[in-house]
């Protein structure tokens, strides 16, 4: 087999980057992979343009090495290329919600074992404007914290850097109020919100089962809204989350849809899998079974 590694060299920790040679070595030693090409990104959209140029059967599979932004560029490029080349993920970001949700391996031996079994899952991908996203679009309370944490803080403290920043900004975050007008498929409603999430998987920001009905195979996106709330209401919601009953909390509006249109009374920066998005209204849709993802077999 022949594969291409698309590598973001500045993503994640230096420890992971040093371990990358071991992943490649194990593929050569323990699988039928005989040729490995590498492509290193230097700036935004390098991964997208590389993958968009691929031809059908040019490679047996692609390996995306980086954080969520790299994954999204690779997926966008593969969809644009119409090459139908399977994709494997080596998550090298700080939180890696999508890889965690899919239980993807993060050690050289386990990754080589996954490639040997070569089990394919056709997964859904979200699309906002012309950009694809694997996991989440988020706006409002705490959604901009990732843009306030430095690269050095991420490397040193990992996910703790986000939580520390969130706590320090808590009074400001609780004051956020967004006037939203939403059309989800044919359902229209308005909401004063503290936060909205549009998810493909159920894991967001290091928290599992935020949107428990979410599936990457159902052709739907999950819209999760926390209504404008005070401290007491937020604490009650966190308690319900611990008990796995948060979707029944009166401060939550949770639905599933193929397409979602959102207008907002403020021109806020929103998060697209860790990348900045800006400008309303936004139109988001699900691209069913758009990517052939290599996952661990039984």
Beta strands, then each sheet from edge to edge (+ up, - down):
strand 1: 2-8
strand 2: 35-41
strand 3: 61-66
strand 4: 86-91
strand 5: 119-128
strand 6: 131-133
strand 7: 136-140
strand 8: 178-184
strand 9: 187-199
strand 10: 221-227
strand 11: 252-257
strand 12: 259-264
strand 13: 269-272
strand 14: 275-278
strand 15: 282-295
sheet 1: 2+ 1+ 3+ 4+
sheet 2: 6+ 5- 15+ 12- 8+ 9- 7+ 13- 14+
sheet 3: 6+ 5- 15+ 12- 8+ 9- 10+ 11-
end
